[in-house]
Amino acid sequence: MENRPWYEKLFENYGNKYDKESFTRGTIGECDFIERELNHDKTKKILDIGCGTGRHTMELTKRGYDVTGVDLSESMLKKAREKSRKSGLNIRFVQQDARNLPYNSEFDAAIMLCEGGFPLMETDEMNYEILKNATKALKENAKFIFTTLNGLFPLHHSVEEFCAKDSKQGNATYRSNTFDLMTFRDHNITEVENDAGVNVSLVCDERYYVPSEITWLLKTLDYKKIDIFGAKLGAFSRDDKLTTEDFEMLVVAEK
C-alpha cells in the first residue's frame, strides 16, 4: 500500500482541506477565460481532467456547458459529487486515470488546470500519456486549455520561498526543495493536515517544463496552433506574456 505514488496518498483524504488552499481561489476568473476561448458557445462539450473537487466543472456547468469531470482520486470525486448535489447540479464525475482515458473524439474542449495530474507523474513518459489521452478525447478543431509548472521560474527564484509566501494558516507547506537542472524536477517534502486531522508528510517530485518542450510535445500530437502565456491566479489572459516571474504557464492548443 505504501508504494503508491505520493499524489495518490495526498489526495485520498484531502477534499475539504483542498478547497481551502490559496491556489483554489481563482475559479471564477479562470472560467471567464475558458468561456472567452470557447466564444461562449454553450453547445460545447468539455472534459475537465484532474477535476479534483469539481470547482471548474461545477462553475462551467452553472454557466450552461455540458462538462464531464474525471479524476484519479475517488475521495476528491466524492467531495465533488457532494458539492454538486448541494448545488442542484447533475454532473458526470468519473474515476479515471488520465493516462488511460476511455474517450475518443467526444469533446469540443478539454481543460486541465492547477496541475490536475500533469505534471505530477513519476516519468516524462507518463506525463506525455496524459497529453496523448487528452488529445484522443478531443474532436477535430477542439481546444485543449491547461496550466503547468513553468521551468523558467526555478532558474531565477526559490520554489520553497514562493510557496511559503502564498501559504495561509492551515494550508499545505513545502520544505527541503531541491531543483534538479538535469531533469527539471523539484523534489520536496509536502506536509498537510488531512480531513481527518492527521498530519501527513510526503516526499514529492514535480516536473517543470519550459515553453519549447510543451510546444514540441503538442506538435508531436498534431496541434496546429499552440499559444503559451503567463498564468495569473484567477486572471488568465492572452495579454500576459510568459516571463521568469510566472510560477505557472497557461497553454491553449488547437487541433
PyMOL commands that set and color helices and strands:
alter all, ss='L'
color gray80, all
select helices_A, chain A and resi 6-10+15-18+22-24+27-37+55-62+74-86+124-136+159-166+211-220
alter helices_A, ss='H'
color red, helices_A
select strands_A, chain A and resi 45-49+66-71+92-95+107-112+138-149+173-180+185-193+199-207+225-230+248-254
alter strands_A, ss='S'
color yellow, strands_A
deselect
rebuild
show_as cartoon
